[in-house]
């Protein structure tokens, strides 16, 4: 989980300049539509991951990941546009991540294969830390070279080592890469004190994925490399599906008004508010306000006295007029007119 999240967080790193962090460079990148559709395919532990810049919306970046076992992959050469358009036959997971460009945190992750949202609390603090690590460009004199080092004081004429570059199935001759490096702080995590080396396409700075990642030292080295890359502008899934609203709080304030606050409801505009009991159901009037990520419905005490029975307990039902399929009801009953 952590290794995958790390790769997502590194997606825009080739736009960095010396001494900056990923967080400081995210915002201006969001205006560059030419990176939309950029993808890279990595191979790790007999699985392929198709990673793509999906879209931007307001202050959010959306990243797409499709995973499939190697033995279920199409025969080479693989035409990724056709594979995606056919809804990725053989895939085991298809995820869409929403990342806030302001604080570099993952806001949501939706699984199209499971048709449900996935909680990502395990990786939040890790990803947030990585976003703020300073990165430096490694000088050519300090990079790996091909062959044994020269003896004595002989000049080093060896060629620079560069990872392979494959673009739409074609191996590119003599690619040039820029190497950036970060150092993970010394803590109790699996990356404590380790160096992170990243290789980006120097000839095409608009391409946003690293082609090669190394973490650690020569004795305990984790590597992830690209087996293909390119641009794919076919999007079978255009956006995250709307979340079902849920009750954040249901209470009576000191004035005995009914206060209902909702999460995941900012995209909804009109509701039918119903209170039901053994004696029947009642449609309640309300006023609606919005603050931050919460929607609040308020039914005044005066309206409650007109509609509900005293000392009767009610279940609260809420039906969004915009989409009645998202209707919810409270898990407990409430005394609305004590």
C-alpha positions in Angstrom: 0.0 0.0 0.0 2.7 2.5 1.0 4.8 1.8 -2.1 1.9 2.4 -4.4 0.9 5.6 -2.6 4.5 6.8 -2.9 4.5 6.4 -6.7 1.2 8.3 -7.0 2.7 11.2 -4.9 5.7 11.4 -7.2 3.7 11.9 -10.4 4.5 15.5 -11.0 8.0 15.5 -9.6 9.7 16.2 -13.0 8.3 19.7 -12.9 10.3 20.5 -9.7 13.2 22.8 -9.6 16.2 22.5 -7.3 15.4 22.9 -3.6 11.6 22.9 -3.9 9.0 20.4 -2.7 6.2 18.6 -4.5 3.6 20.6 -2.5 5.1 23.9 -3.7 4.9 22.9 -7.3 1.5 21.2 -7.5 -0.7 24.2 -8.0 0.9 25.6 -11.2 0.9 22.2 -12.7 -2.9 22.0 -12.5 -3.2 24.4 -15.4 -1.2 22.3 -17.8 -3.7 20.3 -19.8 -1.0 18.7 -21.9 -0.2 16.3 -19.1 -3.7 14.8 -19.1 -3.7 11.2 -20.2 0.0 10.7 -19.5 0.4 7.1 -18.4 3.1 4.7 -17.3 3.0 0.9 -16.8 5.1 -0.6 -14.1 5.8 -4.2 -13.3 6.2 -5.5 -9.7 5.8 -8.9 -8.2 4.2 -10.4 -11.3 1.6 -7.6 -11.5 1.3 -4.7 -13.9 0.0 -1.3 -12.9 -1.3 1.2 -15.4 -1.0 4.7 -13.8 -2.5 7.8 -15.5 -3.2 11.5 -15.0 -7.0 11.3 -15.2 -8.2 14.9 -14.7 -8.1 18.1 -12.7 -11.1 19.8 -11.0 -10.8 23.0 -8.9 -8.0 22.3 -6.5 -8.0 18.5 -7.0 -5.8 16.2 -9.1 -7.3 12.8 -10.1 -5.0 9.8 -10.6 -6.1 6.5 -12.1 -4.6 3.1 -11.4 -5.5 -0.2 -13.1 -3.9 -3.4 -11.9 -3.7 -6.8 -13.5 -1.7 -10.0 -13.2 1.0 -10.4 -15.8 -0.5 -13.8 -16.9 -3.8 -12.0 -17.8 -2.2 -9.2 -19.7 -2.8 -8.8 -23.5 -0.2 -10.3 -25.8 2.5 -7.9 -26.9 2.5 -5.5 -28.5 -0.1 -4.1 -26.1 -2.3 -1.3 -27.4 -3.3 0.3 -24.2 -5.9 2.6 -25.7 -7.8 -0.4 -27.0 -7.4 -2.2 -23.7 -8.7 0.7 -21.7 -11.6 1.3 -24.1 -12.6 -2.4 -23.7 -12.7 -1.7 -19.9 -9.3 -3.4 -19.2 -10.1 -7.1 -19.6 -8.3 -9.1 -16.9 -7.9 -6.3 -14.4 -8.2 -7.1 -10.7 -8.6 -3.5 -9.5 -9.5 -0.1 -11.1 -9.0 2.9 -8.8 -9.5 6.6 -9.1 -7.7 8.8 -6.5 -8.6 12.4 -5.7 -5.7 14.4 -4.3 -6.1 17.9 -2.8 -3.5 20.2 -4.4 -3.6 22.6 -1.5 -2.4 20.2 1.3 -1.4 17.2 -0.8 -3.7 14.8 0.9 -5.7 12.0 -0.6 -9.4 13.1 -0.3 -11.0 10.0 -1.8 -10.3 6.7 -3.5 -13.0 4.9 -5.5 -12.9 1.3 -6.8 -14.7 0.9 -10.0 -14.2 -2.9 -9.8 -15.9 -3.0 -6.3 -18.2 -0.1 -7.0 -17.4 1.4 -3.7 -15.2 4.0 -2.0 -12.1 2.8 -0.2 -10.8 4.2 3.1 -7.2 5.3 2.9 -6.4 6.3 6.5 -3.4 3.9 6.6 -1.5 5.9 4.1 -2.6 9.5 4.8 0.2 10.5 7.1 2.9 8.8 4.9 1.7 10.5 1.8 1.5 13.9 3.4 5.0 13.6 4.7 6.4 12.6 1.3 4.8 15.6 -0.3 6.8 18.0 1.7 10.3 16.3 1.4 12.8 18.6 -0.3 14.2 17.2 -3.5 17.6 17.9 -5.1 18.9 17.4 -8.6 21.9 15.0 -8.7 24.9 16.3 -10.7 26.1 14.3 -13.6 29.4 13.7 -11.8 27.6 11.9 -9.0 25.4 9.6 -11.0 25.9 5.9 -11.8 28.0 5.0 -14.8 28.3 1.9 -16.9 31.3 -0.4 -16.4 34.1 -0.7 -13.8 35.5 2.6 -12.4 38.9 3.8 -13.8 42.1 2.8 -12.0 44.5 5.2 -10.3 44.0 8.8 -11.5 42.6 8.0 -14.9 39.7 10.2 -16.1 36.3 8.7 -15.9 35.0 8.3 -19.5 32.3 5.8 -18.8 28.8 6.5 -20.1 26.1 7.6 -17.7 23.7 4.8 -16.7 20.1 5.6 -17.7 17.0 3.5 -17.3 15.3 2.1 -20.4 12.6 4.2 -22.0 9.7 2.6 -23.7 7.0 4.7 -25.3 3.9 3.1 -26.8 5.7 -0.2 -27.0 8.8 1.2 -28.7 12.2 1.3 -27.0 13.7 4.8 -27.4 17.4 5.0 -28.3 19.7 7.1 -26.2 17.2 8.6 -23.8 18.3 11.3 -21.4 17.1 11.3 -17.8 17.2 13.8 -15.0 17.9 12.3 -11.5 16.2 13.8 -8.4 16.8 12.6 -4.9 15.0 12.8 -1.5 16.0 11.6 1.9 13.4 10.1 4.2 13.6 11.3 7.8 14.8 8.9 10.5 11.7 7.5 12.1 10.2 4.1 12.7 8.8 3.6 9.2 10.0 1.1 6.6 11.7 4.0 4.7 13.5 5.5 7.8 16.7 7.3 6.7 16.7 5.9 3.2 17.4 7.7 0.0 14.8 7.9 -2.8 16.2 8.2 -6.3 14.0 9.1 -9.3 14.7 9.3 -13.0 12.6 11.5 -15.2 12.6 12.0 -19.0 14.8 15.0 -19.6 14.0 15.3 -23.3 10.2 15.6 -22.6 9.7 17.5 -19.4 5.9 17.5 -20.0 5.8 13.8 -19.3 5.0 13.6 -15.6 6.0 10.1 -14.4 9.3 8.8 -13.2 10.6 5.9 -15.4 12.7 4.4 -12.6 12.5 4.6 -8.8 15.0 3.3 -6.3 14.6 3.3 -2.5 17.4 2.3 -0.1 21.0 1.3 -0.5 22.7 -1.5 -2.4 22.1 -4.0 0.3 18.3 -3.5 0.6 17.1 -1.8 -2.5 13.5 -1.5 -3.7 13.1 -0.8 -7.4 10.2 0.0 -9.6 10.6 0.6 -13.3 8.4 1.3 -16.3 7.8 -1.3 -19.0 5.8 1.1 -21.1 4.5 4.7 -21.2 2.5 7.0 -23.4 -0.7 9.1 -23.6 -4.2 7.7 -23.5 -7.2 10.0 -23.7 -9.9 7.3 -23.6 -11.7 7.6 -20.2 -14.5 5.0 -19.7 -15.1 6.4 -16.3 -15.3 10.2 -16.4 -15.4 11.1 -12.7 -15.9 9.9 -9.2 -19.5 8.8 -8.6 -21.4 10.8 -6.0 -21.2 9.5 -2.5 -24.3 8.8 -0.6 -25.0 11.5 2.0 -24.8 10.5 5.6 -25.9 12.0 8.9 -23.2 13.8 10.7 -25.4 14.9 13.7 -29.1 15.0 14.6 -29.9 17.0 17.6 -32.2 19.6 19.2 -30.5 22.9 20.0 -31.3 24.9 23.2 -34.2 26.6 21.4 -35.5 23.1 20.7 -35.1 23.4 16.9 -34.3 20.2 15.0 -30.7 20.4 13.6 -29.6 17.8 11.0 -26.1 18.1 9.6 -25.1 16.0 6.6 -21.8 14.8 5.1 -21.2 14.1 1.4 -24.1 16.2 0.5 -22.7 19.4 -1.0 -23.6 18.3 -4.5 -27.3 18.0 -3.5 -29.6 21.0 -3.4 -33.2 20.0 -2.3 -34.4 17.3 0.1 -37.6 15.8 1.3 -37.4 15.6 5.1 -39.7 13.0 6.7 -40.2 12.0 10.3 -41.9 8.6 10.7 -43.3 6.7 13.7 -45.8 4.0 14.4 -48.6 6.5 14.0 -47.5 7.5 10.5 -45.1 9.8 8.5 -44.9 13.5 8.3 -43.1 15.8 5.9 -41.2 18.5 7.8 -40.4 22.0 6.5 -36.8 23.1 6.9 -34.2 25.8 6.0 -30.9 24.8 4.5 -27.5 26.2 5.1 -24.0 25.1 4.0 -20.6 25.5 5.8 -17.4 23.9 4.7 -18.2 20.3 3.8 -21.4 20.1 5.8 -25.0 20.7 4.8 -27.4 21.6 7.7 -31.2 21.3 7.7 -33.0 23.2 10.4 -36.7 22.7 11.4 -37.9 25.3 13.9 -39.5 24.4 17.2 -42.6 26.2 16.1 -42.9 23.9 13.0 -42.2 20.8 15.1 -45.1 21.7 17.4 -47.4 22.0 14.3 -46.4 18.6 12.8 -45.1 16.1 15.3 -46.8 14.5 18.3 -45.6 15.2 21.8 -43.6 12.5 23.5 -43.5 10.4 20.3 -40.2 9.1 18.9 -39.5 9.4 15.2 -37.1 8.0 12.7 -35.6 10.6 10.3 -35.7 10.0 6.6 -34.0 12.2 4.0 -34.7 11.9 0.3 -32.6 14.0 -2.1 -34.9 15.3 -4.8 -31.8 15.5 -7.1 -31.3 11.7 -6.8 -33.9 9.8 -4.7 -31.7 6.6 -4.9 -29.4 8.3 -2.3 -32.2 8.4 0.3 -31.0 7.7 3.9 -32.7 7.1 7.3 -31.5 7.5 10.9 -30.4 4.3 12.7 -32.1 5.5 15.9 -35.3 7.3 16.9 -35.6 10.8 18.2 -37.9 12.7 20.6 -38.7 15.7 18.5 -41.3 17.4 20.8 -40.4 16.5 24.4 
